[in-house]
Amino acid sequence: MILDKNINPERDLYYLGSILIDILQKKESKEIDYMDLYISINNTKEITINLYSLTLDWLFILGLIAKGKKGKIKICF
């Protein structure tokens, strides 16, 4: 579920997506490895790999990220 009043707001995809966007904007490269990005967000906000994957799905649906070369995540903004 994307938004639910019964859970903590810091576990919403909107919130976690904003953290990932902030991390991606600070990167010099337009492509980043899946696990490197997970480590970066985990240093900021501890989340599970499942919630991280859902957040990436959300950003992909929005068109903010895409699949890059060799399975990396490509920034589209």
C-alpha positions as CSV (number, residue, x, y, z in Angstrom):
1,M,0.0,0.0,0.0
2,I,1.3,3.4,-0.9
3,L,-0.4,5.5,1.8
4,D,-2.1,4.3,4.9
5,K,-3.2,6.2,8.0
6,N,-2.5,3.2,10.2
7,I,1.3,3.0,9.7
8,N,4.2,5.3,10.5
9,P,4.6,8.0,7.9
10,E,8.4,7.3,7.7
11,R,7.5,3.9,6.3
12,D,5.4,5.3,3.4
13,L,6.7,5.0,-0.2
14,Y,6.3,8.8,-0.6
15,Y,8.6,9.5,2.3
16,L,11.2,6.9,1.3
17,G,11.0,7.9,-2.3
18,S,11.9,11.4,-1.3
19,I,14.9,10.2,0.6
20,L,16.1,8.1,-2.4
21,I,15.6,11.1,-4.8
22,D,17.7,13.2,-2.4
23,I,20.5,10.6,-2.4
24,L,20.3,10.2,-6.2
25,Q,20.5,14.0,-6.8
26,K,23.7,14.1,-4.7
27,K,25.4,11.4,-6.8
28,E,27.8,12.5,-9.5
29,S,27.0,9.6,-11.8
30,K,23.7,9.2,-13.6
31,E,23.8,5.4,-12.9
32,I,24.2,3.7,-9.5
33,D,24.4,0.1,-8.5
34,Y,21.3,-1.4,-6.8
35,M,23.2,-2.5,-3.6
36,D,25.2,0.7,-3.4
37,L,22.0,2.7,-3.4
38,Y,20.6,0.4,-0.7
39,I,23.6,0.9,1.5
40,S,23.3,4.7,1.0
41,I,19.7,4.8,2.0
42,N,20.3,2.4,4.9
43,N,22.9,4.9,6.3
44,T,20.2,7.6,6.2
45,K,17.1,5.6,7.1
46,E,17.2,1.9,8.1
47,I,14.7,0.0,5.9
48,T,14.3,-3.6,4.7
49,I,15.3,-4.7,1.3
50,N,11.6,-5.4,0.5
51,L,10.6,-1.9,1.3
52,Y,13.6,-0.6,-0.6
53,S,12.5,-2.6,-3.7
54,L,8.9,-1.3,-3.4
55,T,10.2,2.3,-3.2
56,L,12.3,1.7,-6.4
57,D,9.2,0.3,-8.1
58,W,7.3,3.5,-7.1
59,L,10.0,5.7,-8.5
60,F,10.1,3.6,-11.7
61,I,6.3,4.0,-12.1
62,L,6.7,7.7,-11.7
63,G,9.4,7.7,-14.4
64,L,12.1,9.1,-12.2
65,I,14.4,6.1,-12.6
66,A,14.9,3.4,-15.2
67,K,17.0,0.3,-15.8
68,G,20.5,1.3,-16.8
69,K,23.4,-0.7,-18.3
70,K,24.4,-3.9,-16.5
71,G,21.4,-3.8,-14.1
72,K,22.3,-0.4,-12.6
73,I,19.7,2.2,-11.7
74,K,19.6,5.1,-14.1
75,I,18.4,8.6,-13.0
76,C,15.8,10.1,-15.3
77,F,15.6,13.6,-13.9
